[in-house]
Amino acid sequence: NVHPQFYGEEKTIDSDDYNLARDEFELALLQEALRQNKPILAICRGVQLVNVAFGGTLNQEIEGHWQGLPFGTSHSIETVAGSVVSKLFGKESQVNSVHRQSIKDLAPNFRVTAVDPRDQTVEAIESIDEHRIIGLQWHPEFLVNEEDGNLELFEYLLNEL
């Protein structure tokens, strides 16, 4: 979990999934990647951290998004037409889900590009400014042989982004 102090809130859940040193290190790593104008693919906690780094907030605890191990899929997503995520995954796809936090208030330099149709949880974001950032709430690295779009995402990152 990203510590709520980084988005101006108090902790509302009792969890041992917080690590301030990791948060600080990853935020510094993100700033350096941005300074070097590197493309960024943010996965799971990473999309949450990116959202917070750019001024967004998080839901500290959500239900129905923890499948345990990230192998196999647990729910569908609906993508936004015209987005990179839509280009790679089509209008709908199946994803895994191993998170207990999610984006609440989206950072201003991003747009939502996929949601979980069950509860509208943000599943993907893309930057709308000069940064080259795609953030996914699921783990595509575990689905490259299971669902179309996941392997292509990594190819896109290497060749296009």
N, CA, C and O of each residue as an XYZ file, in Angstrom:
644
protein
N       0.833     -1.199      0.000
C       0.000      0.000      0.000
C       0.866      1.246      0.000
O       1.902      1.300      0.662
N       0.433      2.236     -0.742
C       1.079      3.547     -0.693
C       0.562      4.251      0.562
O      -0.644      4.324      0.796
N       1.488      4.764      1.357
C       1.092      5.397      2.617
C       0.252      6.645      2.330
O       0.610      7.453      1.473
N      -0.868      6.801      3.049
C      -1.753      7.939      2.812
C      -1.138      9.306      3.095
O      -1.669     10.319      2.640
N      -0.045      9.358      3.828
C       0.596     10.661      4.069
C       1.034     11.302      2.753
O       1.178     12.523      2.679
N       1.249     10.485      1.709
C       1.697     11.025      0.432
C       0.555     11.625     -0.386
O       0.791     12.279     -1.402
N      -0.689     11.400      0.062
C      -1.818     12.059     -0.603
C      -2.714     12.780      0.389
O      -3.906     12.970      0.149
N      -2.119     13.181      1.514
C      -2.774     14.082      2.444
C      -3.888     13.492      3.271
O      -4.809     14.206      3.670
N      -3.822     12.186      3.540
C      -4.854     11.554      4.362
C      -4.217     10.827      5.539
O      -3.016     10.557      5.550
N      -5.039     10.520      6.516
C      -4.644      9.675      7.640
C      -4.937      8.228      7.284
O      -5.833      7.958      6.484
N      -4.191      7.293      7.867
C      -4.483      5.872      7.654
C      -5.848      5.556      8.245
O      -6.141      5.917      9.385
N      -6.679      4.879      7.459
C      -8.004      4.473      7.938
C      -8.123      2.965      8.086
O      -9.150      2.460      8.541
N      -7.071      2.241      7.700
C      -7.091      0.782      7.842
C      -5.863      0.344      8.628
O      -4.821      0.999      8.605
N      -6.010     -0.770      9.317
C      -4.896     -1.361     10.046
C      -4.271     -2.407      9.143
O      -4.882     -3.440      8.869
N      -3.051     -2.145      8.675
C      -2.400     -3.042      7.730
C      -0.895     -2.999      7.932
O      -0.339     -1.972      8.321
N      -0.241     -4.124      7.665
C       1.219     -4.152      7.719
C       1.818     -4.012      6.317
O       3.003     -4.277      6.117
N       1.000     -3.598      5.353
C       1.429     -3.451      3.961
C       1.941     -2.050      3.636
O       1.907     -1.648      2.473
N       2.408     -1.307      4.612
C       2.971      0.019      4.381
C       4.477     -0.035      4.586
O       4.965     -0.719      5.486
N       5.215      0.693      3.742
C       6.664      0.750      3.868
C       7.109      2.130      3.377
O       7.261      2.355      2.176
N       7.314      3.041      4.318
C       7.659      4.423      3.965
C       8.951      4.511      3.163
O       9.042      5.304      2.226
N       9.960      3.698      3.520
C      11.226      3.731      2.786
C      11.007      3.329      1.331
O      11.597      3.922      0.428
N      10.165      2.327      1.099
C       9.864      1.917     -0.278
C       9.126      3.026     -1.022
O       9.453      3.326     -2.171
N       8.129      3.638     -0.372
C       7.396      4.741     -1.002
C       8.355      5.846     -1.421
O       8.302      6.317     -2.557
N       9.231      6.262     -0.512
C      10.157      7.355     -0.793
C      11.118      6.979     -1.914
O      11.392      7.795     -2.794
N      11.630      5.754     -1.891
C      12.546      5.305     -2.932
C      11.851      5.276     -4.292
O      12.395      5.771     -5.279
N      10.657      4.699     -4.347
C       9.954      4.586     -5.621
C       9.507      5.950     -6.154
O       9.497      6.161     -7.366
N       9.143      6.863     -5.278
C       8.810      8.217     -5.724
C      10.050      8.913     -6.296
O       9.954      9.622     -7.298
N      11.199      8.716     -5.671
C      12.443      9.286     -6.184
C      12.819      8.640     -7.516
O      13.283      9.324     -8.429
N      12.624      7.347     -7.628
C      12.901      6.633     -8.878
C      12.003      7.149     -9.995
O      12.461      7.345    -11.121
N      10.736      7.367     -9.690
C       9.804      7.919    -10.663
C      10.254      9.310    -11.104
O      10.238      9.617    -12.296
N      10.652     10.146    -10.160
C      11.107     11.501    -10.509
C      12.332     11.453    -11.425
O      12.445     12.255    -12.352
N      13.242     10.522    -11.170
C      14.426     10.402    -12.022
C      14.058      9.904    -13.410
O      14.604     10.387    -14.401
N      13.150      8.954    -13.499
C      12.694      8.468    -14.812
C      12.032      9.603    -15.595
O      12.226      9.715    -16.805
N      11.267     10.427    -14.925
C      10.633     11.580    -15.576
C      11.683     12.590    -16.023
O      11.594     13.144    -17.119
N      12.675     12.827    -15.173
C      13.751     13.762    -15.522
C      14.474     13.302    -16.786
O      14.873     14.118    -17.617
N      14.639     11.988    -16.919
C      15.319     11.430    -18.082
C      14.376     11.194    -19.264
O      14.782     10.656    -20.294
N      13.135     11.596    -19.108
C      12.126     11.438    -20.159
C      11.960      9.976    -20.597
O      11.815      9.688    -21.785
N      11.983      9.081    -19.644
C      11.805      7.652    -19.921
C      10.321      7.337    -20.012
O       9.519      7.922    -19.284
N       9.946      6.422    -20.893
C       8.560      5.933    -20.865
C       8.355      5.095    -19.607
O       9.280      4.435    -19.132
N       7.148      5.126    -19.077
C       6.869      4.427    -17.821
C       5.650      3.539    -17.987
O       4.597      3.981    -18.445
N       5.810      2.284    -17.610
C       4.701      1.363    -17.482
C       4.564      1.081    -15.989
O       5.435      0.452    -15.389
N       3.472      1.545    -15.393
C       3.238      1.390    -13.957
C       2.223      0.269    -13.755
O       1.124      0.308    -14.308
N       2.600     -0.726    -12.963
C       1.764     -1.912    -12.762
C       1.341     -2.016    -11.304
O       2.166     -1.888    -10.399
N       0.064     -2.248    -11.083
C      -0.565     -2.492     -9.786
C      -0.244     -1.358     -8.804
O      -0.730     -0.242     -8.987
N       0.550     -1.615     -7.786
C       0.942     -0.562     -6.839
C       1.564      0.609     -7.595
O       1.425      1.763     -7.189
N       2.249      0.307     -8.693
C       2.905      1.344     -9.479
C       1.936      2.377    -10.024
O       2.237      3.571    -10.003
N       0.768      1.942    -10.516
C      -0.214      2.902    -11.028
C      -0.749      3.751     -9.869
O      -1.025      4.938    -10.045
N      -0.892      3.159     -8.715
C      -1.345      3.916     -7.549
C      -0.300      4.958     -7.155
O      -0.638      6.101     -6.848
N       0.972      4.553     -7.166
C       2.060      5.466     -6.814
C       2.168      6.605     -7.824
O       2.346      7.759     -7.432
N       2.064      6.300     -9.114
C       2.103      7.338    -10.144
C       0.964      8.329     -9.932
O       1.170      9.541     -9.992
N      -0.227      7.815     -9.685
C      -1.377      8.700     -9.460
C      -1.124      9.630     -8.275
O      -1.412     10.825     -8.349
N      -0.597      9.094     -7.205
C      -0.300      9.902     -6.017
C       0.805     10.917     -6.322
O       0.707     12.076     -5.920
N       1.841     10.494     -7.022
C       2.967     11.382     -7.334
C       2.526     12.596     -8.143
O       3.128     13.665     -8.041
N       1.486     12.435     -8.940
C       1.001     13.541     -9.780
C      -0.189     14.271     -9.153
O      -0.816     15.101     -9.812
N      -0.510     13.976     -7.886
C      -1.533     14.740     -7.184
C      -2.867     14.053     -6.992
O      -3.819     14.689     -6.540
N      -2.968     12.773     -7.320
C      -4.209     12.035     -7.110
C      -4.281     11.414     -5.727
O      -3.343     11.518     -4.937
N      -5.397     10.770     -5.445
C      -5.595     10.094     -4.157
C      -6.016      8.653     -4.388
O      -6.288      8.238     -5.514
N      -6.062      7.896     -3.287
C      -6.408      6.478     -3.355
C      -7.542      6.126     -2.414
O      -7.722      6.754     -1.370
N      -8.308      5.112     -2.798
C      -9.192      4.433     -1.862
C      -8.286      3.518     -1.054
O      -7.571      2.696     -1.626
N      -8.307      3.648      0.252
C      -7.380      2.880      1.075
C      -7.744      1.404      1.167
O      -6.886      0.567      1.447
N      -8.999      1.087      0.936
C      -9.399     -0.323      0.968
C     -10.642     -0.501      0.108
O     -11.625      0.226      0.250
N     -10.579     -1.485     -0.790
C     -11.731     -1.824     -1.617
C     -11.984     -3.321     -1.504
O     -11.084     -4.091     -1.168
N     -13.195     -3.717     -1.781
C     -13.580     -5.124     -1.716
C     -13.621     -5.726     -3.114
O     -13.811     -5.014     -4.100
N     -13.443     -7.033     -3.192
C     -13.667     -7.767     -4.429
C     -12.577     -7.676     -5.466
O     -12.819     -7.960     -6.639
N     -11.359     -7.280     -5.057
C     -10.275     -7.177     -6.030
C      -9.028     -7.937     -5.598
O      -7.931     -7.652     -6.079
N      -9.182     -8.876     -4.719
C      -8.031     -9.655     -4.252
C      -8.279    -11.116     -4.585
O      -9.037    -11.798     -3.896
N      -7.633    -11.594     -5.651
C      -7.808    -12.994     -6.041
C      -6.724    -13.888     -5.462
O      -6.740    -15.101     -5.671
N      -5.774    -13.291     -4.729
C      -4.660    -14.074     -4.204
C      -3.508    -14.018     -5.189
O      -3.040    -12.932     -5.529
N      -3.044    -15.165     -5.652
C      -1.957    -15.195     -6.627
C      -2.420    -14.586     -7.946
O      -3.600    -14.683     -8.282
N      -1.518    -13.959     -8.700
C      -1.925    -13.238     -9.909
C      -2.096    -14.105    -11.153
O      -2.208    -13.576    -12.259
N      -2.117    -15.407    -10.994
C      -2.238    -16.289    -12.150
C      -3.701    -16.480    -12.511
O      -4.545    -16.662    -11.633
N      -3.999    -16.439    -13.798
C      -5.385    -16.540    -14.242
C      -6.077    -15.195    -14.092
O      -5.506    -14.246    -13.555
N      -7.293    -15.126    -14.566
C      -8.035    -13.865    -14.532
C      -9.179    -13.947    -13.527
O      -9.606    -15.036    -13.143
N      -9.665    -12.787    -13.108
C     -10.758    -12.777    -12.139
C     -11.919    -11.885    -12.528
O     -13.014    -12.033    -11.985
N     -11.706    -10.949    -13.469
C     -12.812    -10.089    -13.882
C     -12.493     -9.427    -15.218
O     -11.377     -9.529    -15.728
N     -13.475     -8.759    -15.762
C     -13.297     -8.093    -17.054
C     -12.995     -6.613    -16.853
O     -13.184     -6.055    -15.772
N     -12.522     -6.001    -17.928
C     -12.370     -4.549    -17.980
C     -13.064     -4.052    -19.229
O     -13.218     -4.785    -20.206
N     -13.482     -2.795    -19.187
C     -14.002     -2.105    -20.358
C     -13.059     -0.955    -20.636
O     -12.742     -0.178    -19.735
N     -12.604     -0.835    -21.881
C     -11.636      0.192    -22.228
C     -12.318      1.395    -22.869
O     -13.464      1.318    -23.312
N     -11.598      2.495    -22.908
C     -12.090      3.734    -23.499
C     -11.574      3.807    -24.937
O     -10.372      3.691    -25.179
N     -12.476      3.996    -25.871
C     -12.111      4.071    -27.288
C     -11.068      5.151    -27.520
O     -11.119      6.224    -26.918
N     -10.119      4.852    -28.401
C      -9.087      5.806    -28.750
C      -7.868      5.770    -27.853
O      -6.887      6.463    -28.122
N      -7.906      4.982    -26.796
C      -6.768      4.892    -25.882
C      -5.799      3.807    -26.353
O      -6.164      2.944    -27.152
N      -4.582      3.856    -25.860
C      -3.611      2.801    -26.144
C      -4.126      1.481    -25.594
O      -4.004      0.443    -26.244
N      -4.698      1.519    -24.404
C      -5.223      0.301    -23.789
C      -6.313     -0.319    -24.668
O      -6.362     -1.540    -24.821
N      -7.171      0.495    -25.234
C      -8.208     -0.007    -26.135
C      -7.591     -0.605    -27.396
O      -8.035     -1.650    -27.873
N      -6.582      0.048    -27.927
C      -5.892     -0.448    -29.121
C      -5.289     -1.828    -28.865
O      -5.346     -2.700    -29.731
N      -4.719     -2.028    -27.692
C      -4.037     -3.284    -27.378
C      -4.979     -4.384    -26.886
O      -4.779     -5.558    -27.196
N      -6.008     -4.003    -26.117
C      -6.848     -4.998    -25.455
C      -8.253     -5.104    -26.025
O      -9.023     -5.975    -25.620
N      -8.594     -4.227    -26.959
C      -9.938     -4.237    -27.500
C     -10.907     -3.549    -26.559
O     -10.502     -2.939    -25.569
N     -12.180     -3.648    -26.870
C     -13.210     -2.988    -26.055
C     -13.326     -3.611    -24.666
O     -13.605     -2.918    -23.687
N     -13.111     -4.927    -24.590
C     -13.180     -5.651    -23.313
C     -12.058     -6.659    -23.255
O     -11.578     -7.132    -24.286
N     -11.642     -6.987    -22.045
C     -10.637     -8.016    -21.838
C     -10.805     -8.582    -20.433
O     -11.570     -8.055    -19.625
N     -10.092     -9.642    -20.159
C     -10.073    -10.248    -18.838
C      -8.731     -9.970    -18.184
O      -7.689    -10.065    -18.832
N      -8.753     -9.625    -16.892
C      -7.529     -9.303    -16.168
C      -7.495    -10.014    -14.823
O      -8.504    -10.526    -14.340
N      -6.299    -10.031    -14.231
C      -6.160    -10.524    -12.870
C      -6.343     -9.352    -11.908
O      -6.396     -8.198    -12.330
N      -6.437     -9.649    -10.639
C      -6.737     -8.597     -9.678
C      -6.161     -8.967     -8.322
O      -6.678     -9.850     -7.638
N      -5.085     -8.286     -7.937
C      -4.439     -8.581     -6.649
C      -4.103     -7.281     -5.910
O      -2.959     -7.032     -5.530
N      -5.129     -6.474     -5.723
C      -4.910     -5.209     -5.018
C      -6.057     -4.958     -4.046
O      -7.176     -5.441     -4.222
N      -5.731     -4.178     -3.009
C      -6.736     -3.797     -2.017
C      -6.947     -2.294     -1.982
O      -7.856     -1.804     -1.311
N      -6.103     -1.555     -2.710
C      -6.269     -0.118     -2.857
C      -6.564      0.172     -4.319
O      -6.308     -0.660     -5.190
N      -7.104      1.356     -4.586
C      -7.378      1.750     -5.967
C      -7.383      3.269     -6.075
O      -7.407      3.978     -5.069
N      -7.360      3.748     -7.294
C      -7.404      5.183     -7.529
C      -8.779      5.717     -7.118
O      -9.818      5.177     -7.496
N      -8.747      6.797     -6.330
C      -9.980      7.496     -5.947
C     -10.116      8.754     -6.800
O     -10.983      8.822     -7.671
N      -9.268      9.746     -6.558
C      -9.257     10.972     -7.350
C      -8.095     10.882     -8.326
O      -6.942     10.740     -7.919
N      -8.398     10.963     -9.602
C      -7.381     10.844    -10.638
C      -6.529     12.111    -10.700
O      -7.051     13.224    -10.641
N      -5.213     11.929    -10.821
C      -4.307     13.062    -10.994
C      -4.669     13.815    -12.272
O      -5.106     13.202    -13.246
N      -4.491     15.143    -12.280
C      -4.971     15.943    -13.408
C      -4.298     15.667    -14.748
O      -4.897     15.960    -15.782
N      -3.090     15.121    -14.784
C      -2.434     14.913    -16.070
C      -2.722     13.544    -16.675
O      -1.973     13.079    -17.534
N      -3.791     12.899    -16.242
C      -4.121     11.555    -16.720
C      -5.580     11.458    -17.130
O      -6.412     12.288    -16.763
N      -5.863     10.416    -17.902
C      -7.243     10.064    -18.200
C      -7.411      8.583    -17.915
O      -6.487      7.788    -18.091
N      -8.602      8.231    -17.474
C      -8.938      6.832    -17.242
C      -9.141      6.177    -18.597
O      -9.851      6.712    -19.448
N      -8.513      5.009    -18.803
C      -8.644      4.322    -20.083
C      -9.217      2.915    -19.963
O      -9.433      2.249    -20.976
N      -9.465      2.454    -18.739
C     -10.180      1.186    -18.535
C     -10.742      1.165    -17.120
O     -10.138      1.686    -16.182
N     -11.918      0.549    -16.991
C     -12.560      0.386    -15.682
C     -13.072     -1.038    -15.535
O     -13.270     -1.758    -16.513
N     -13.276     -1.415    -14.293
C     -13.948     -2.670    -13.967
C     -15.446     -2.380    -14.038
O     -15.934     -1.549    -13.272
N     -16.193     -3.036    -14.933
C     -17.612     -2.718    -15.075
C     -18.455     -3.083    -13.852
O     -19.586     -2.615    -13.720
N     -17.914     -3.914    -12.961
C     -18.675     -4.295    -11.770
C     -18.868     -3.124    -10.816
O     -19.947     -2.946    -10.251
N     -17.801     -2.315    -10.636
C     -17.859     -1.256     -9.625
C     -17.178      0.042    -10.073
O     -17.028      0.970     -9.279
N     -16.770      0.104    -11.335
C     -16.120      1.283    -11.917
C     -14.737      1.577    -11.333
O     -14.246      2.699    -11.446
N     -14.108      0.580    -10.710
C     -12.735      0.755    -10.259
C     -11.855      1.074    -11.455
O     -11.953      0.426    -12.497
N     -10.994      2.076    -11.301
C     -10.070      2.449    -12.368
C      -9.065      1.311    -12.550
O      -8.391      0.904    -11.605
N      -8.979      0.810    -13.776
C      -8.070     -0.294    -14.093
C      -6.901      0.124    -14.972
O      -5.893     -0.581    -15.017
N      -7.007      1.256    -15.676
C      -5.893      1.738    -16.496
C      -5.990      3.251    -16.649
O      -7.077      3.825    -16.716
N      -4.811      3.880    -16.703
C      -4.721      5.312    -16.946
C      -3.615      5.570    -17.964
O      -2.703      4.760    -18.128
N      -3.711      6.706    -18.641
C      -2.670      7.135    -19.573
C      -2.446      8.625    -19.380
O      -3.386      9.379    -19.125
N      -1.203      9.039    -19.501
C      -0.889     10.461    -19.362
C      -1.439     11.239    -20.551
O      -1.510     10.728    -21.668
N      -1.826     12.479    -20.290
C      -2.349     13.346    -21.350
C      -1.455     14.566    -21.531
O      -1.840     15.525    -22.200
N      -0.267     14.534    -20.940
C       0.691     15.619    -21.102
C       1.923     15.078    -21.831
O       1.829     14.077    -22.540
N       3.044     15.715    -21.666
C       4.249     15.309    -22.385
C       4.874     14.010    -21.878
O       5.748     13.450    -22.540
N       4.448     13.533    -20.736
C       5.002     12.286    -20.207
C       4.435     11.088    -20.968
O       3.314     11.129    -21.476
N       5.218     10.043    -21.034
C       4.792      8.817    -21.710
C       4.560      7.746    -20.640
O       5.441      6.941    -20.339
N       3.359      7.761    -20.079
C       3.035      6.883    -18.956
C       1.750      6.127    -19.239
O       0.736      6.706    -19.629
N       1.819      4.822    -19.033
C       0.632      3.969    -19.020
C       0.630      3.267    -17.673
O       1.651      2.721    -17.256
N      -0.503      3.277    -16.994
C      -0.621      2.609    -15.711
C      -1.737      1.580    -15.753
O      -2.841      1.864    -16.218
N      -1.444      0.389    -15.267
C      -2.421     -0.699    -15.222
C      -2.578     -1.205    -13.800
O      -1.591     -1.372    -13.083
N      -3.813     -1.450    -13.391
C      -4.050     -1.977    -12.060
C      -3.786     -3.484    -12.005
O      -3.559     -4.027    -10.924
N      -3.813     -4.156    -13.140
C      -3.571     -5.605    -13.159
C      -2.104     -5.902    -13.455
O      -1.312     -4.990    -13.690
N      -1.751     -7.186    -13.441
C      -0.391     -7.656    -13.690
C      -0.307     -8.312    -15.059
O      -0.525     -9.518    -15.170
N       0.008     -7.545    -16.113
C       0.067     -8.120    -17.456
C       1.195     -9.137    -17.624
O       1.112    -10.017    -18.480
N       2.241     -9.022    -16.820
C       3.366     -9.950    -16.936
C       2.963    -11.389    -16.647
O       3.636    -12.318    -17.092
N       1.878    -11.588    -15.911
C       1.396    -12.938    -15.617
C       0.356    -13.428    -16.615
O      -0.101    -14.567    -16.525
N      -0.020    -12.576    -17.565
C      -1.081    -12.925    -18.510
C      -0.615    -12.936    -19.964
O      -1.443    -13.018    -20.871
N       0.691    -12.855    -20.202
C       1.174    -12.754    -21.582
C       0.811    -13.966    -22.430
O       0.699    -13.846    -23.650
N       0.627    -15.117    -21.822
C       0.256    -16.321    -22.568
C      -1.223    -16.663    -22.440
O      -1.665    -17.690    -22.954
N      -1.997    -15.809    -21.755
C      -3.394    -16.129    -21.481
C      -4.398    -15.217    -22.168
O      -5.448    -15.682    -22.612
N      -4.096    -13.931    -22.264
C      -5.048    -12.963    -22.806
C      -4.359    -12.075    -23.833
O      -3.241    -11.609    -23.611
N      -5.024    -11.847    -24.948
C      -4.489    -10.947    -25.968
C      -4.289     -9.552    -25.393
O      -5.078     -9.082    -24.573
N      -3.242     -8.913    -25.827
C      -2.957     -7.539    -25.425
C      -1.823     -7.433    -24.441
O      -1.110     -6.430    -24.430
N      -1.635     -8.438    -23.613
C      -0.625     -8.335    -22.564
C       0.794     -8.397    -23.118
O       1.625     -7.568    -22.748
N       1.090     -9.337    -23.978
C       2.401     -9.386    -24.614
C       2.583     -8.173    -25.519
O       3.656     -7.571    -25.550
N       1.548     -7.823    -26.244
C       1.597     -6.672    -27.138
C       1.868     -5.370    -26.375
O       2.479     -4.447    -26.914
N       1.415     -5.301    -25.135
C       1.687     -4.138    -24.303
C       3.183     -3.944    -24.118
O       3.688     -2.829    -24.246
N       3.891     -5.017    -23.819
C       5.337     -4.915    -23.618
C       6.042     -4.588    -24.933
O       7.023     -3.844    -24.944
N       5.547     -5.139    -26.038
C       6.101     -4.782    -27.349
C       5.855     -3.298    -27.638
O       6.731     -2.614    -28.167
N       4.674     -2.805    -27.295
C       4.370     -1.391    -27.477
C       5.315     -0.521    -26.654
O       5.819      0.493    -27.138
N       5.549     -0.923    -25.419
C       6.449     -0.174    -24.541
C       7.836     -0.084    -25.158
O       8.453      0.981    -25.130
N       8.334     -1.173    -25.711
C       9.664     -1.185    -26.288
C       9.760     -0.445    -27.612
O      10.785      0.173    -27.901
N       8.719     -0.497    -28.413
C       8.792      0.012    -29.777
C       8.077      1.330    -30.043
O       8.454      2.056    -30.963
N       7.064      1.652    -29.265
C       6.221      2.808    -29.564
C       6.255      3.893    -28.500
O       6.300      5.083    -28.814
N       6.233      3.484    -27.263
C       6.107      4.437    -26.166
C       7.447      5.102    -25.976
O       7.595      5.954    -25.100
